[in-house]
Amino acid sequence: MRNTFSCPSNSCAIPIAPDDCPALTKSRQAGASASDARSLATALVKVSLFGGSWNSVMSANTDKLAEGQMYSNLATVYASLCSHQQENLDWSEMRKSLGETTQPHPVDTHPPLSVRLQSLKLSLDDIQPPEIAVPEHAACELVSNPNALEEELTLEDRYLAAIGAVVLPDTSKQDGQDTPASN
């Protein structure tokens, strides 16, 4: 049985399968035409490979907050973790299981990665390790003063404090360590 959802464009009167929704079909086509197939495939592989790492960063962040410390920039922590994982990755072994991964989505369903890549006329065998490496220069470098913006947007700490899960430390006592591996 396929999952159903309410069409985001409200053009469908009843809950339908996401693949039958004209708004999502149009959205997927627009996404696929925004770049070349290889770039889109590489992005899909990176999301499948590194997407779950965000949960590790959130867990490490919560632990650090419980100790009265905090990361100043969760984006750099995440990039560091992904880079470390990529450096220690056995790509030929990972390809075997990665093709079956699916991406969770609140209003849509996605087929396994291998099927998504096939629709782009590519496979995991076509993607090479340098293509999934964390880039030396992040896109955020196009923004003026990105570190200050990322630090301002690191809201997880404030959310956890607001719900009483942690007590935020005095930021003047931060240890400056910004990698989960440094704990």
N, C-alpha and C positions, 0 to 999 in steps of 0.2 A: 504494500500500500504506500503510495506516494504521500509526502507531507503536503498539506494545503495551507494557504494563508490568504489574507485579504489583500487584494491588489493595491499597491501604493498609489496608483493613479485614480483609484476608485472607478475605473472603467469596467470593472467586473463586478456584477451584482452579487455573486456568491463566492465562497471560498473556492479557490482553484489550485491546481498544481502550479508551482512557480514556472515550470517550463512552458506552460500555456498562457502565461500573462504577457500581453502585448507590451506593457511598460517595461518589464524586466528584459524581454527579448531585445527591445530597442536599446536599453541601457547596456546590455552585454555587447551588442554590436558596436555601440559607440566606444566602449572601453577597448574592444579589440582593434578598432580602427585608429585609436589615438597614437599608436606606436607600431613598430614592426613586430612580427610574430615572435622572433627570438627574444626581444626585450621583454615582451609580455610573459613568455615562457620562463625566462630567468627570474622575473619577479614572482611568478607563481611558485617556483621551486624555492626561492628564498623564504617566502611566507610559510610554505609547508615545512621547511627545514628549521627556521628560526622563530616562528611565531610562538611556539610553546615556551620559548626561553623567557618571555616576558613574565610568565608566572613565577619562574625562579627569581627574577629580579624583584618582583613584588614580595615574595617570601623573604628574601634577604633583606629587603628594605624594612619589612615589619620587624624582623629579628633585630636589626640595627637600632630601630626606634625604641624597641623594648629595652635595649641596653643604654638608652639615653643618648644615642648618636644618630646621625642622619647623613644620607648621601646628598650632596648639593645639586646633582644633576643626574636624574635617572636615565636620561637618553644616553649619556656617555657610559654609564654602567651597563646598559643594554648592549651598546655597540661593542664594548670591551668583551662582554660575555660571548656575543655572537662571533667575534673575531677569534677568541680562544677556541670555541667549538669548531669553527671552520678549520683552524690550523691543525686540530687533532682528529679531523674527520677522515674516515676510511670511505672515500666516495664510492668505490666499487661495491662495498658492502651496503652502504646507505641506500644506494639506488634500488636495491632489491625490495626494501620495505617502503620507501618514500612514495612510490607510485600508487600505493593503496590509500594514502592519507587523504582525508577530506577536510574541508574548511568549514567550521561551524559558522552559521550566519543566522541572525534573528528572524529574517523574513524570507529566506531563500534557501534552496538546497544546492549543493555543488557536487558534481560527480567526483570520483577519485582523481587525483592529480594526473595519473597516466592518461585518463580519458580526456581531461582538459588539454593536455599537451598534444594528444592525437588530433584534437580539433584544430590545433595550430600547425598541424603537419610536422610535429617534432616529437621526440621522446626524451626520456631521461638520459639515454645514451648520447644524445646530441649536446647535452649541457656538460661543460667542463668545469672543474674546480675553480679556476681563476674567475669564471663568470659569476660565481656565487660568493666570492670573497667580499668582505666588508670593504667598501671603497675607502681609499686613502683620504679623499676629500668628500665629505658629506654634502648633500644638497643644501643643508642648512647654512653652509658658508655663503650662500647667495643672499642671506638675510643679514642686515646690519646688526652686529653684536649678538650673535646667536646664543652664546652661552648664558648671557643675562636673561634672554627670553626663555630658554629652556629651564633655567633655574626658577624663574617666575611661574612657569607652567607645571612644575613638579608639584602637583596638587595632591598626590596620594597621601603625603605626610599630613597635610592639613585635614583631609577627609578622615583619616584614621584618628586624628586628635579630636575632630568634631564629634565622632561617634563614641569617643571615650576608649578606644582600643589601645591608644598609646598616649604618652605625655611627651610632647616635643621638647628636645633639649635646647639649651641656650646655644644658639648658633655660633656664638663667640668661642665655644669649646669644641667645635668640630675637629675631628682628627684628620680631615682632608683625604681620607681613603675613599676612593670612588670605584672600587671593584668588589663584587661579591667574593671573589677568591681571596681577598685580603683579610677577610674575617677570621 
